[in-house]
Amino acid sequence: MSWQEIVTQTVTGLGFDLVDLERSAGGLLRVTIDLPWLPPVEGQVEQPAQFITVEDCEKVTRQLHYLLEVEGLAYRRLEVGSPGIDRPLRHELDYMRFEGQIVDLTLKEAIGATESGVAASRKKFRGSLERAEDGVSWQLVWSDAPEVKPGARISKKRALPPVQALNFELSDVQQARLAPIVNFKGRQTAAPGKLAE
């Protein structure tokens, strides 16, 4: 059996999804796992988000150590971990799961200028992932408006850049991952005299 088959069968057999498998020239075998996700059924309450634990990684590591030794596949170091905040999107189910999230997208080929104003010769985009109107393909929606700094006044006369959209098929994508957006300011408190919402 190949590396991919052994790792995939082991990970799925233990009840996890294989997100990524990476082998480096230095003998590192890096396995990224996640909990399985199924689209919510209409009428059912969506389950709260669950995350990979250290115990989950240990369970997969022990099983892979054993199987790789039995199969005689040599490696120097094995790392099993969770996808993290910049999780790659590889399959249709990943796109469905993270619809509405901010995504970094790299296309296989640069696109020319479009009617919606997307610049020519551009391959990389960041925007909100949405299902396209046709219900089959996907689109990325964004605005090139500069980010407003906290406390800054915004002129009502200022014209905002238009919202742009890029339609794409999964076969057009070289790489897609969740954008690693983190708020380091912590919990926001209400201003004096205002109620927290």
C-alpha positions as CSV (number, residue, x, y, z in Angstrom):
1,M,0.0,0.0,0.0
2,S,1.1,3.6,-0.6
3,W,1.6,6.3,2.0
4,Q,-1.6,8.0,1.1
5,E,-3.7,4.8,1.3
6,I,-2.3,3.8,4.7
7,V,-2.7,7.2,6.2
8,T,-6.2,7.8,4.7
9,Q,-7.5,4.4,5.8
10,T,-6.0,4.8,9.3
11,V,-7.4,8.3,9.9
12,T,-10.8,7.6,8.5
13,G,-10.9,4.2,10.4
14,L,-10.4,6.1,13.6
15,G,-13.4,8.4,12.8
16,F,-11.5,11.5,11.5
17,D,-11.1,13.3,8.1
18,L,-7.6,13.5,6.5
19,V,-7.2,17.2,5.6
20,D,-3.6,17.1,4.5
21,L,-0.6,14.8,4.2
22,E,2.9,16.2,3.7
23,R,6.2,14.3,3.3
24,S,9.4,16.3,3.3
25,A,12.8,15.3,2.1
26,G,14.2,15.3,5.6
27,G,11.9,12.4,6.6
28,L,9.1,14.4,8.2
29,L,5.6,13.0,7.8
30,R,3.0,15.7,8.7
31,V,-0.6,14.5,9.0
32,T,-3.4,17.0,9.4
33,I,-6.8,15.7,10.7
34,D,-10.2,17.1,11.5
35,L,-13.5,15.9,12.7
36,P,-16.0,14.8,10.0
37,W,-18.6,17.4,9.0
38,L,-21.9,16.8,7.3
39,P,-24.2,19.5,6.0
40,P,-27.0,20.4,8.4
41,V,-30.3,18.8,7.7
42,E,-33.2,21.2,7.2
43,G,-35.2,21.4,10.4
44,Q,-32.5,20.1,12.7
45,V,-30.6,22.3,15.1
46,E,-27.0,22.8,14.0
47,Q,-24.5,21.1,16.4
48,P,-21.9,23.3,18.2
49,A,-18.5,23.4,16.7
50,Q,-16.1,20.7,17.9
51,F,-12.4,20.7,17.7
52,I,-9.5,18.2,17.5
53,T,-7.9,17.6,20.9
54,V,-4.5,16.5,21.9
55,E,-5.9,13.1,22.7
56,D,-7.2,12.7,19.2
57,C,-3.8,13.5,17.8
58,E,-2.2,11.0,20.2
59,K,-4.6,8.3,19.1
60,V,-3.8,8.8,15.4
61,T,-0.1,9.0,16.1
62,R,0.0,5.7,18.0
63,Q,-1.9,3.9,15.3
64,L,0.2,5.4,12.4
65,H,3.5,4.5,14.2
66,Y,2.3,0.9,14.4
67,L,1.0,0.6,10.9
68,L,3.9,2.4,9.2
69,E,6.3,0.0,11.0
70,V,4.4,-3.1,10.0
71,E,4.3,-1.9,6.3
72,G,8.1,-1.1,6.4
73,L,7.6,2.6,5.4
74,A,10.6,4.6,6.7
75,Y,10.2,8.1,8.2
76,R,12.2,10.1,10.7
77,R,9.5,12.1,12.5
78,L,5.7,12.0,12.5
79,E,3.6,15.0,13.4
80,V,-0.2,14.8,13.7
81,G,-2.1,18.0,14.2
82,S,-5.3,20.0,13.6
83,P,-5.8,22.2,10.6
84,G,-5.5,25.5,12.5
85,I,-6.9,28.9,11.6
86,D,-5.6,28.9,8.0
87,R,-7.3,25.5,7.2
88,P,-6.9,24.5,3.5
89,L,-10.1,23.9,1.5
90,R,-9.8,21.0,-0.9
91,H,-13.2,19.4,-1.5
92,E,-16.7,20.6,-2.2
93,L,-17.7,19.7,1.3
94,D,-15.0,22.1,2.7
95,Y,-16.5,24.9,0.6
96,M,-20.0,24.1,1.8
97,R,-18.8,24.0,5.5
98,F,-17.0,27.3,5.3
99,E,-19.5,29.3,3.2
100,G,-19.7,32.9,4.4
101,Q,-16.1,32.8,5.8
102,I,-13.2,35.0,4.6
103,V,-11.0,32.9,2.3
104,D,-7.6,33.4,0.6
105,L,-7.9,32.0,-3.0
106,T,-5.2,31.4,-5.6
107,L,-6.2,30.5,-9.1
108,K,-4.2,28.2,-11.4
109,E,-4.2,30.9,-14.1
110,A,-4.4,34.7,-13.9
111,I,-7.7,36.1,-15.1
112,G,-8.1,39.0,-17.5
113,A,-10.1,42.2,-16.6
114,T,-13.8,41.4,-16.1
115,E,-17.0,43.5,-16.3
116,S,-17.1,43.6,-12.5
117,G,-13.8,45.5,-12.4
118,V,-11.4,42.7,-11.4
119,A,-7.9,43.7,-12.4
120,A,-6.2,41.9,-15.2
121,S,-3.4,39.4,-14.6
122,R,-4.5,38.7,-11.0
123,K,-4.3,35.2,-9.4
124,K,-4.7,35.9,-5.7
125,F,-7.9,37.1,-4.0
126,R,-9.3,37.5,-0.5
127,G,-13.1,37.7,0.1
128,S,-16.2,36.1,1.5
129,L,-16.9,32.7,0.1
130,E,-20.4,32.3,-1.3
131,R,-22.4,30.0,-3.5
132,A,-22.9,31.5,-7.0
133,E,-26.4,32.3,-8.3
134,D,-26.3,29.2,-10.5
135,G,-26.2,27.0,-7.4
136,V,-23.3,25.0,-8.8
137,S,-20.1,27.2,-8.9
138,W,-18.7,29.4,-6.2
139,Q,-17.9,33.1,-5.9
140,L,-15.6,35.3,-3.8
141,V,-17.1,38.7,-2.8
142,W,-15.0,41.6,-1.6
143,S,-14.6,45.4,-1.6
144,D,-11.3,47.3,-2.1
145,A,-12.4,49.9,0.4
146,P,-9.7,50.6,2.9
147,E,-10.3,49.3,6.4
148,V,-11.8,51.9,8.8
149,K,-9.7,52.5,11.9
150,P,-11.5,52.6,15.2
151,G,-12.6,56.1,16.1
152,A,-12.1,57.4,12.6
153,R,-14.8,59.6,11.1
154,I,-16.2,58.6,7.8
155,S,-17.3,61.3,5.4
156,K,-20.9,60.8,4.1
157,K,-19.8,62.3,0.8
158,R,-17.1,59.8,0.2
159,A,-17.9,57.3,-2.5
160,L,-17.2,53.7,-1.5
161,P,-15.6,51.4,-4.0
162,P,-18.0,48.9,-5.5
163,V,-18.4,45.4,-4.2
164,Q,-16.7,42.9,-6.5
165,A,-17.4,39.3,-7.2
166,L,-15.3,36.6,-8.8
167,N,-17.1,33.4,-10.0
168,F,-15.0,30.2,-10.1
169,E,-15.2,26.5,-10.4
170,L,-13.2,24.2,-8.0
171,S,-11.1,23.1,-11.0
172,D,-9.9,26.7,-11.4
173,V,-8.4,26.7,-7.9
174,Q,-4.7,26.1,-7.2
175,Q,-5.0,26.7,-3.5
176,A,-7.7,27.9,-1.1
177,R,-7.6,28.3,2.7
178,L,-9.4,30.1,5.4
179,A,-7.9,33.6,6.0
180,P,-6.1,33.7,9.3
181,I,-8.0,36.7,10.8
182,V,-7.5,37.1,14.6
183,N,-8.7,39.8,16.9
184,F,-6.0,40.5,19.4
185,K,-7.9,43.2,21.2
186,G,-9.9,40.6,23.1
187,R,-13.3,41.2,24.5
188,Q,-14.9,44.5,23.5
189,T,-16.7,46.5,26.2
190,A,-19.5,49.0,25.8
191,A,-18.7,52.7,25.9
192,P,-19.8,54.5,29.0
193,G,-23.5,55.3,28.9
194,K,-24.2,52.6,26.3
195,L,-25.5,49.1,26.8
196,A,-23.6,46.2,25.5
197,E,-25.5,44.4,22.8
